[in-house]
Amino acid sequence: MALRVAMASAVAAVFGSQTTAQASGTRIVRLSKVKVGGSHKFQLANGASALLFRTKAGVFAYQTICTHNGGSVEYFAASKLMVCGVHNASFDPLAAGKVVKGPDGSAATTIRALPSVKVKVAGAWIVLG
C-alpha cells in the first residue's frame, strides 16, 4: 500500500494537479471544470489515484492502478484507451474499463477490468457517489 501511495504522489508531481476525495459526497471537482469529453485526475483517501470522465450521459471514474501488476495507467485521448506503462495492458474507459489487450499483448482475459469508482453530479460539483 505504501508503494501505491508513493506512486500516486509521484504521478501527481509529474502529470499535474489532482484532487483528493475521501468519503461519499466528498467534492472532487466543479462540474464546470470538466468539459464534456474531458477527464480529471484525483486521488482517493486510500492513496489510489483515479481518473474521472465526463460524457453527455454523465460522469464515471476508474482507479488508475493496473490490475495486472499495480502499474500506473494513463489515459490517451487520441486512442480513447487507458494504458499501463509497465506492460502495455490497455483498457477501454467507455466500455466499463474492460481490458482491450492484456499485458505485453496477451489475451484480454488474463487480467481484470479497471476497478470503478462511484461518482455523481451533485449540483455544481462532481462528488464521490
N, C-alpha and C positions, 0 to 999 in steps of 0.2 A: 504494500500500500504506500509506503514511504517513497518508493521509486515512482509510482504513478503520480503522486503529489509533486515530486521534483520534476517529472516530465511535463506536467501541466503548467508548472511555473516557467519552465524553460520555453515551452511553446508560446506562452503569453508574452515572454520577453522578446522572442524572435518575430512573432507574427502579429503583434499589436495588442490592443486593449481587449480585455474580457470583462465580463461582469460575473459576480458570484451569486448563485442562487441557493437558498438553504431549505426552506420548507414550503409546503403547498401554499400558494397565494403570494409567495415572495416575488417581488418585481424583478424582472430580468432586464427589460429594455422598453423604452417607449415605442409603441406601435409605429409612430411616425418616423422613427429612426431606421426602420427596416422596410424598404420598399418591396412591393410585390415582385417576386422573383429573386429577392435578396436573401442574405443569411447573416447570422450574428453569432460569434463565439461567446461562450460564457462558461463559468466553472461551477460545478456543483459543490455543495458543502463538504462532501467526502473527498474533494480534491480532483475528481474526474472532470476532464474537460468535455464540453458538449457543444453542439452546433445546432442552432435553430434555423428553420427555413420558413419563409412566408410565401404563400401562393394565393391565388384568387379564392381558393376554397378555405383558407385558414392558415394556421401555424402548426408545426410539428418539429420535433428535435430528436437527436441521437447523441449518445456518448461517442466520443471520438477516440476510443481505445479499441484497437483491433481485437477481434475475438480469437484470432489465431495465436498470437504471441505477445499481446499487450502493446504493440507499437502504436505510434500516433497516426491517426487517419486525418488526411486533409481533403478538403473539397476542391474539385477542379470544375469551375463553372462551364468551361468550353465543352467538356465531355459529359457534364452533369453526373459525375461519379465521385465517390469518396474513396480515396486510395491510401493504403497503408504504405508508408515509406520504407518499411523493413523488408517485406517480401512481395510487395505489389498486389496484395489482395485488393479487390475492388468491390464496392457496394453501391447500390442504387438507392439514393435517398427518396426518390419519387415512387419507389415500389417497396415501402416498408423497411428500407435498409437491407434488403435481400442481397445476398452475395451474387455478384456477376461473374467473378473469377476468383478462384482460390489462390492461396499463397504460391508464388513462383509459377503461375499458370495451371495449377492443379484444378481438379473439378470443383465446382462451386459447392458441392455437398460436403466438402472436407471441413468447413467451418460454419459457424452460426451467423445469422444476420446481426447487424449492429443493435445493441440494446436501445430501445426508445426511451425518451424522457417525456413525461407528460407535461405539456404546456398548453396554455389557452390565452385568449384575449379577454382581458377584464378592463372595460372602459378604455382608457388611452394607453394601457400597458399590456405587454406580454408577460405572463406570470407562470410560475410552476403550477401544474394542474392538480 
